[in-house]
């Protein structure tokens, strides 16, 4: 039995004069999930978001919260509903004349009757949880762009919302920063347990943070479902959207998108016959989540990009190709190598990586952290051999199971990687 959606659009129509923006839109947002609404500019994504918080009302159709239409709520029900929702603006919308602390505390001062001490306690708790303690009394112009994003998120979370709406959170950011922002959202969603709804016209890296994707196309919903099924949809939007995803994935890490990775391995592995084998390598940045909490999201992503560059250098020459599978994991396939051959190739890679690669990874990392930051992290790899008749997902899982650390950096020796 399908669970009741937290928020549901039913046949929603919205017009501005003679222009129809939404024409019978239907989609669902489920509690505890990340739902991403994607589409090109001007397709009604922001209009949809504004309906959720009551800034706009439908011309036809209805929007429901836990099965209750918003239009039929009593004043008390509406106040309770709207108090459960927070909004993170596209450009952060921080007040330049207020410190980080004052920006974060603002919603509590404007929307609650809490006393000064309780407001201060709650605001500082969110500031500490979003790693902003050291800049709490600085102004937005005095902190980095990443810290400004975290300040905006801390402000959005200070009222303990059930739902957080993110309006174009990656617009105007460079590729690594885009990925870092998405990872930040995923991390804090896991930490605080809110339901997230994102919108973007830049086609964010939905494969790694979203449970559900909603595609707005020509005033209606062209697709709704898990992101891994996006490329199975038979619709004119598919090629443009999927290609945008593939291009962004390449920008972010230099690796194949999941879809292009699948096409590549299906093509290469289709040539194998009988007892022919291939090898799968699974590389991971083992404690990325801890690093992003303690240091920064973009530092962790820069490390991943640096790692992928080394994978391409070594394995591309022997026909290998890679794809990022999760926020901290890259899978490489050697399509025409048995275990012995793959082991020799991997041995050469590990020797070079320990000699030069890890130092480069550590350098990239150190450039993006504060001098007094302290961290441990490691790079692991696992290997497994596959055959044409065995599902590749099973081989990838076997490789994950066999992972072992190949190099690490420890806190007290972080400037001299092992």
N, C-alpha and C positions, 0 to 999 in steps of 0.2 A: 504494500500500500504506500503510495507516494505521500511524503509528509506535506503538511499544509505550508504553503509559501509564507514567508514573513511579509513580503510586499508583492502585490500583483497588479499588473496593468491589464485591464479587460476592455478591448475594443476602443482604446483611447483615441480621440480625434482632437486635434488642436489646430486652429486657424488664426492667422493674423491678417485681417482684412480678407482679400481674395486669395491669399496664399495659404495653402494647406501644408503644415509641417509634419504632423502625425496623422495618419489616415487608417485608423483601426489597428492600433499597436497593441500587441499582447506579449507579455513576458513576465517571468517570475524571479524573485530574489529569495533565496533560502537562507535561513538563519545560520550564522557561523561560516558562511562561504564568502569567497571573493568573486563577485560578478563584474565582468568588464563589458561595457557597452562600447563597441567600436564602429567605425564608419568614417566616411570622408567628411570634410568640412561642410556645414550647413545641412546635415541630415537629421537634425533634431535631438542630438545627444544631450546638449545642455538644457534644452526644453524639457526633456524627460526628467532630468535631475531636478529641475525647478518645480515640477509637478509633485515630486516626492516630498519636498519641504513646504509645499503650499504657496510658493511664490506665483504659481500659475494653476489654473483649474481647467479641466477638460471641457471642450465644447460638446463632447459626447463621450459615452463610455464612462468607466469608473476606475478608481485606484483603491485597492484594499490593503489594510494592515491587519494581519492575522484574521482575515476573512471579513473584516468590518470595513465598509466603504468609508473613505475619508469624509465624503460629503454628508454622511449621516451621523457623524460623531457629535456628541454633546460637547459643550465648551470644555468640560473637565476631561473628557476622553481626548480631545484634540490637544489640550495642554500637556497631557501625559505623553501622547504620541510624539509631539514635536520636541519635547524635552529629552527624548531618547535618540534624537538624530543630531549629528554634527556635520559640519561642512568645511572641507579644506580647499581654499580657493586656489585657482590656477597660478596666480602670481604671489601667493602666500598672504597678501593683504595685511602685512604687519604694519603697525603704526611706528613711523620713524622717530617720533618724539617720546616713545615709551621704551623702557628697557625690555629685555627678554622676559624677566619676571612679570612686569606690568602687562605685557602682551598676553602672556599665558593666563594671568589672573583675571583678565578683563571679562570673559564670559561669566565667571562666578559673581563678579561685582554687579554685572548688568542683569543677570537672570535669576539670582537667588537672594535669599535674605540671610545668608550665612554671616557670621561675625568676622571681623578682620583677621583674628588669629586662625580661624578655621580656613578662611580663604587662603591665607599665606601658607598654611600647612599643606593644603591640597595642591596649590600651585607648585610649591617646592617639591612635592612628591613626584609630580609629573616631570618636572625639570630634571630631577635626579634620574628618573627612569628613562628619559630620552637623552642621557649623557650630556646635559647642558649646564651642570652645576657651575663650572668655571666661568661661564659667560652670562650667568643669570642677571648680572647688573650692568651688562653692556648693551649698547643700542644695536639694532639690526645692521646698520651701516658698518659696525665694527666687527662683525663676525662673517664667517664664510657662507657661501651659498648653501652648502649642505647643512650647516647649523641653522640657517634661516628656515630651511624646509623642516627641520626637526622642531624648531620653535613653533611653526605653524601647526605641526602635527600635535605637539604637546598642548597647544591651545585648543585644538579640536577634541582632544581626549580628556581635558581637565574636568568636564562635566560627567564623565563616565558614560558616554553614549553607547547605545546598543548598535547603532548604525553610523558609519562614517562615509560620507560621500566625497569623492576625490574628483575635482574638476580639472582635467588635463594636467595631471601632476608632473609630467615629464616634458611639457612644452618648452622649447627654447634651450634645452640642456644638451650637452655633448653626449655621445654614445655611452661612455662609461658612467657618467652621472645619471643618465636615464636608467640604466640598469641598477645603479646604486639606490635610486629613489624607489624603484619597484621592489627591490629587496628589503628596503627599510619598511615599506608598507606591509610586506609579507611577514617580516619579523615582528613588528608591533601588533599586527593583527593576531599573531599566534600568542604573543605575550599578554595582551589585554582581552582577547576573545571577542572583539567586535565583528559585526558583519560589514564587509566593505563593498561599495559600489564605485567603480572607476569608469570614467569616460575618456576617450582619446580619439583624435583624428590621425595620430601618427602611428597607429597600430602598434601598441606596446607589446612587450615580450610576454604575451598572455599564456604561452605554453608553460611557464614556470611559476606563475603566481595565482592563476585563476582557476576556480572550480567550474565556472560557467561563463560562456561567452554569448553575448547578444549582439547581432549585427543589424544595424539600421541601414536600410537601403531603399531609396525611392519612397520614403514616407512610411514604410512598413518594416516588420521584422523579417529578414531574409533567412536568419539562422538563429537558433537558440539551443545550446547544449554544451557538452564538455569540449574543451579546446582541441583535444586530440581527434575529434570527429569533424573539425572545421573543414579539412581538405576533402572530405567525402561528400560534401554538400554540392548538389548539381544546381548551380545558380550562377548567373553572369558575374556576380560580385566576387566569386571564389578566386579566380586567377589573380585579380588585382590585389585583394586582401592577402592571400597566401604569399604572393610574391613580395609584398611589402614586409610581411613577417620574415621571410627568408632574407631579404636585404638587411633588415635591422639585426637579425641574428648574426649575420656576417660582420656588420659594423661592430657589434658588441664584443665578439671574441675571435673573429677570423675563422670560425668553425662553421660547418654546415648547419642549416636549420634542421629540425627534426624531420620535416617533410622531405627536404632534399637529401638528407642522410638516408632516409628510407628508400627513396628512389634509387640512390646510388648503390646501396647494398643489395637491393633486389636485382638490379641490373648485373652487378658483378657476380653475385652468388648464383645467379641463374646459369652461369657458365660452368659451374662445378658439376661434376658427375660422380656417381658411385662412391668411391672411398676418398674423393678429394676433400680437403679440409681448408678451413680458414681459422684465423685467430682473432680473439677479441681482447682488448686491453681496456681496463676501467681505471681512470686516474681520478683522484679526489683531493681536494683541499680540505683536510679532515675537520678542522674546527672553525670553519668560516663563520658560523653563527656566533660563537664566542668572540671571535675577532671583531665582527661588525658591532657587537655590543660594546666592546672595550675600546675600539679604535675608530673605525669609520667604514661605511659601506663601500665607498669608492676605492678605498685601499684594497679591500678584499677582491673587488672586481678587477682592479688593475693586476693583481696577482694572477687571477684566472686568465686574463688576456695574455700575460707574459708566458704562462704555462702552455697555452694553446700554440703560441708562436714556436716554442721548442718542439712541440709535438709535430707540427707541420714541417719543421726543418728536418727532423729525423725520419719520420714515417712517410711523409709525402714522396720521398725519393724512391721508396720501395712499394709504392702503390697504396699506401695507407691513407685513410681519411677519417676525420673526427667530427663529432657532434656533441654539444653540451646537452646532457640529459636532465640535470637538475641544476639548482643554483650553484652547487659546488662540485659537480661531477662532469667529466668529459669521457666519452666512449670513443675508442679508436679501433677500426677494423683493418686487419691485414688480410685482404681477400684471398691471397694465393699462398699462404704460409702455413706450414704445419707447426706443431708445438716446438720442435727443436729449432727451426728457423726463426720463429717468433722470439724464442728465448734468447737467441744470439743477438737479434736486433734490439731486444729490450735491454740486454746486458750492456750493449754499447751505449744505448740511450742513457741508462742509469749512470754509467761512468762519466759521460759527458755532462750530464745534469748535475752530478755532485761536484764535478770539477769547475764548471762554469755557470750552468743554468741556475742553480739555486742561489748563487751569489747575485745574479741578475734579478731573480724574483725578489730576493730580500732588498735589493737596492730600490726596485720599483715600490716596494711596500714602505720602506723607510722614508722615501720622498713624500709620502702622503700621511704621515703620522707626526704627532708631536714628539720632540726629542726625548722627553722623559717617559713616553709610553712603554709599557712592558707587555710582552705577549709571547706565547708559544704557538707555533703552528707546524704542520707537517704535510708532506705530499706522499700519498700512497698509490700503489698500483696493484691490480690483480689481473690475472690472465687465464683464459680458458680456450679450448679448441672446439670448433663447431664443424658440423657436416650439413650438407644441403637438406637432409630430411628432418633435421631438428630445428624447432622454432628458435630464432635468434634471441628472443627475449629470455629464454632459458639459459642460453650461453652467457648472456650479459650478467644474469643473476649468479651463475657459477663463478664468473670472474670477480664479481663483487665479493663473494664469499671467501675468495682466496687472497684478498688484498693484504698487502704488507707495506709498512713505511719504507720509503726509499731515501728520504732526506727530511731533515727538520731544522727548525730554528728554535732555540730556547731563550727564555726571557733574559737570563743573565749574559748570554752570548749572542744576542740578536744581531749585532753588527758583524759577526763572523759566523756565517751559516755553516752547519755541519754537512 
